[in-house]
Amino acid sequence: MTTSTQQAAPVVTPSAPKKVKKARETGRSPVMTWFWNIVGLGIAVVMAFPIYWMIITTFKTNKDLISQDPTFWPSSFSFESYKTIFDDSLFLPSLWNTLYLTLGSVVLGLVVGFLAAVAVARFKFRGRNFFIVTMLVVQMVPLLAIIIPLFVVMNGAGMTGTIFGVVLAYLVFTVPYVIWTLRSFIVNIPAELDEAAMVDGCTQWGAFFRVILPLTLPGLITTGVYSWIQAWNEFIVANTLMSTSGQKTSMIWLTFYSTTPTRGADYGAQMAGGLLVSLPVIILFVFFQKKVSAGLTAGAVKG
């Protein structure tokens, strides 16, 4: 007597479409996904339109600039605005002054701030917590509140009207930012790595250059980029301390160029000047974009 066993056929269910499956995983319907994409695209267009308008204005002719009806595309491209800017004898010297000030403040700020951040993060001393809180409080004080005492001190030292004096003044807002930012990066580096390097024969400075410095490089780049932006766009300190020598930075030049009544409303040249002054910062940020993003997340684990 033979018995036959019947096996039930497996139930085949149709696989869900990829979009539906993805919607189930994210908990959002395709309609809402499209909705938020459109909202994000609209916000991006609104934020990018002023930049587009500034760039396109630099290529417009005077006829398009003074037209009652705004034109979103020039009838004919003209480089007269850029020629007007470069014909100004003060434009390039002010740009070089800004470059010197920014380089000096960023380099000195990173050197002084980095060493101070290592001391705060690695060594225990009396008043360390008070020092850390002071660095945070200093960043909250507006420059307008300290510009008069700063001018009195720099004038008494005979450093007003000099590039080096303005660089030292820029350290007032550069160094506290560097210390506060780099401290979080250094805290995330285990102290055991320093001890292991010294056990292997490194001195304390050797451990600094072989362990701390390479691991803090993303933070140094991030801090340096933001310090560069702060120094490049600064106006109040430079305008106050350099007024005695007649020298100008690019921000001072651009402000006075746009407000001189004898020149008239040359919107094309003003936009061209603003674009040329902003271009180095934009290029720097785009060039270091990946390293800045990595640096921002690298120091966000511990505080």
C-alpha positions in Angstrom: 0.0 0.0 0.0 1.5 3.2 -1.1 0.7 6.6 0.2 1.3 9.7 -1.8 2.0 13.0 -0.2 0.9 16.1 -1.9 3.0 19.2 -1.4 1.3 22.5 -1.4 2.4 24.7 -4.2 4.2 27.8 -2.9 2.1 30.9 -3.1 3.8 33.4 -5.4 3.0 37.0 -4.6 3.8 39.7 -7.1 6.7 41.8 -6.0 5.9 45.4 -5.1 7.1 48.1 -7.5 10.3 49.8 -6.5 8.7 53.1 -5.9 6.1 51.6 -3.6 8.7 49.6 -1.8 10.9 52.7 -1.3 7.8 54.6 -0.1 7.1 51.9 2.5 10.7 52.0 3.7 10.7 55.8 4.1 7.1 56.1 5.2 6.4 58.7 2.6 4.1 58.4 -0.4 5.3 59.2 -3.9 3.0 62.2 -4.1 4.5 63.7 -0.9 8.0 63.0 -2.3 7.2 64.9 -5.4 5.6 67.7 -3.4 8.7 68.2 -1.2 11.0 68.0 -4.2 9.1 70.8 -5.8 9.2 72.8 -2.6 12.9 72.3 -2.3 13.4 73.3 -6.0 11.4 76.4 -5.5 13.4 77.4 -2.4 16.7 76.8 -4.4 15.4 79.0 -7.3 14.5 81.8 -4.9 17.9 81.7 -3.2 19.8 81.4 -6.5 18.0 84.2 -8.3 19.8 87.2 -6.6 23.2 85.5 -7.6 21.9 85.1 -11.2 20.6 88.7 -11.3 24.0 90.0 -10.0 25.9 88.0 -12.7 23.6 88.9 -15.5 23.6 92.6 -14.6 27.4 92.8 -15.1 26.9 91.9 -18.8 24.0 94.3 -19.5 24.4 97.5 -21.6 23.3 100.8 -20.2 20.2 100.6 -22.3 19.1 97.4 -20.5 20.1 98.7 -17.1 18.0 101.9 -17.2 15.1 100.3 -19.0 11.7 100.6 -17.2 10.9 96.9 -17.9 13.5 94.6 -16.3 15.1 92.2 -18.7 16.0 88.7 -17.5 18.5 88.3 -20.3 20.6 91.0 -21.9 19.8 92.0 -25.4 23.6 92.1 -26.1 26.5 91.2 -23.9 28.8 94.0 -22.8 32.1 93.9 -20.8 32.0 97.6 -20.1 31.3 97.1 -16.4 34.4 95.1 -15.9 36.5 97.5 -17.9 35.2 100.3 -15.6 36.2 98.4 -12.5 39.7 97.6 -13.7 40.2 101.2 -14.8 39.7 102.3 -11.2 43.2 102.8 -9.8 42.1 101.8 -6.2 40.5 98.4 -7.1 43.6 96.2 -7.4 45.5 97.7 -4.5 42.5 97.3 -2.2 42.2 93.7 -3.4 45.9 93.0 -2.5 45.4 94.6 0.9 42.5 92.3 1.6 44.6 89.3 0.5 47.5 90.3 2.8 45.2 90.9 5.7 43.3 87.7 5.3 46.4 85.5 4.8 48.1 87.0 7.8 45.1 86.8 10.1 44.3 83.2 9.1 47.9 81.9 9.4 48.5 83.6 12.7 45.0 82.7 14.0 45.5 79.1 13.2 48.9 78.8 14.7 48.0 80.6 18.0 44.6 79.1 18.2 45.7 75.6 17.4 48.4 75.6 20.1 46.0 77.0 22.6 43.3 74.4 21.6 45.9 71.6 22.2 46.7 73.1 25.6 43.0 73.3 26.6 42.2 69.9 25.3 45.2 67.9 26.5 46.4 69.6 29.7 44.6 70.3 33.0 45.3 73.6 34.7 43.6 76.0 37.0 41.0 78.1 35.3 40.7 75.9 32.2 36.8 75.8 32.3 36.7 79.5 32.8 39.0 80.0 29.8 36.8 77.8 27.6 33.7 79.8 28.6 35.5 83.0 28.0 36.3 82.0 24.4 32.6 81.4 23.9 31.6 84.7 25.4 34.1 86.6 23.3 32.5 85.3 20.1 29.1 86.7 21.3 30.4 90.3 21.7 29.8 92.4 18.6 32.7 94.2 17.0 30.9 97.5 17.4 31.2 97.1 21.2 35.0 96.8 21.1 36.0 98.9 18.1 36.6 102.0 20.2 38.8 100.3 22.9 40.6 98.4 20.1 41.3 101.7 18.2 42.6 103.3 21.4 45.0 100.4 22.1 46.2 100.1 18.6 46.6 103.9 18.2 48.6 104.0 21.5 50.9 101.3 20.1 51.3 103.2 16.8 49.8 100.4 14.7 46.9 102.2 13.2 47.1 102.6 9.4 49.4 99.5 9.0 48.6 96.1 7.6 50.3 94.3 10.6 48.2 96.3 13.1 44.9 95.3 11.3 46.1 91.7 11.3 46.7 91.8 15.0 43.2 93.3 15.4 41.7 90.5 13.4 43.0 88.0 15.9 40.5 89.3 18.3 37.7 87.4 16.5 39.8 84.8 14.7 41.7 83.2 17.7 38.6 82.6 19.9 36.8 80.9 17.0 39.8 78.7 16.2 40.3 77.7 19.9 36.6 76.8 20.4 36.3 74.9 17.1 39.6 73.0 17.2 39.2 72.0 20.8 36.3 69.6 19.9 38.5 68.0 17.2 41.4 67.4 19.5 39.2 66.1 22.3 38.0 63.3 19.9 41.6 62.1 19.4 42.3 59.5 22.2 45.2 60.6 24.5 46.4 57.0 24.4 47.7 57.6 20.8 50.0 60.4 22.2 51.2 58.1 24.9 51.8 55.2 22.5 53.8 57.5 20.2 56.0 58.6 23.1 56.5 55.0 24.2 57.8 54.3 20.7 60.4 57.0 21.1 58.7 60.2 20.0 59.1 63.3 22.1 56.1 65.4 23.1 56.6 67.6 20.0 57.1 64.5 17.9 53.7 63.1 19.1 52.2 66.5 18.3 53.4 66.5 14.7 52.9 62.8 14.0 49.6 62.2 15.8 47.6 65.3 16.7 48.4 67.4 13.6 47.5 64.8 10.9 44.3 63.8 12.7 43.2 67.4 13.2 43.9 68.4 9.5 40.2 68.3 8.5 39.4 70.5 11.4 42.2 72.9 10.5 40.9 73.2 6.9 37.4 73.8 8.0 38.4 76.4 10.6 40.7 78.0 8.1 38.1 78.4 5.5 35.6 80.0 7.8 38.3 82.2 9.3 39.2 83.3 5.8 35.5 84.2 5.1 35.3 86.2 8.3 38.5 88.2 7.6 37.8 88.7 3.8 34.3 90.1 4.5 35.3 92.2 7.5 34.6 96.0 7.2 34.3 97.7 10.6 37.8 97.1 11.9 39.6 97.7 8.6 37.6 100.9 8.0 38.4 102.2 11.5 42.1 101.3 11.8 43.1 102.0 8.2 41.3 105.4 7.8 44.4 107.3 8.9 46.6 106.0 6.1 44.1 106.2 3.3 44.5 102.5 2.5 41.5 100.5 1.7 40.4 96.9 1.7 38.1 95.5 -1.0 35.1 95.8 1.2 35.9 99.5 2.0 36.5 100.2 -1.7 33.2 98.5 -2.7 31.2 100.4 -0.1 32.6 103.8 -1.1 32.4 103.0 -4.8 28.7 102.2 -4.5 27.9 105.4 -2.4 30.0 108.1 -4.2 27.4 110.7 -5.4 29.7 112.0 -8.1 29.8 108.7 -9.9 26.1 108.2 -10.2 24.2 104.9 -10.2 26.4 102.7 -12.2 24.7 99.4 -11.3 26.6 97.3 -13.8 30.0 98.3 -12.4 28.8 98.0 -8.8 27.6 94.4 -9.5 30.8 93.6 -11.3 32.8 94.9 -8.3 30.7 92.8 -5.9 31.2 89.7 -8.0 34.9 90.1 -8.4 35.3 90.7 -4.6 33.2 87.7 -3.8 34.8 85.4 -6.3 37.9 84.4 -4.3 35.7 83.3 -1.3 33.4 81.3 -3.6 36.3 79.5 -5.3 37.9 78.7 -2.0 34.7 77.3 -0.6 34.0 75.2 -3.7 37.6 73.9 -3.8 37.5 72.8 -0.1 33.8 71.8 0.0 34.4 68.1 0.6 37.0 68.7 3.3 34.8 71.3 5.0 31.9 68.8 5.1 34.2 66.2 6.5 35.6 68.6 9.1 32.2 69.7 10.2 31.1 66.1 11.0 34.5 65.0 12.4 34.3 67.2 15.5 30.7 66.6 16.3 31.0 63.5 18.4 32.2 64.8 21.7 32.5 68.3 23.2 
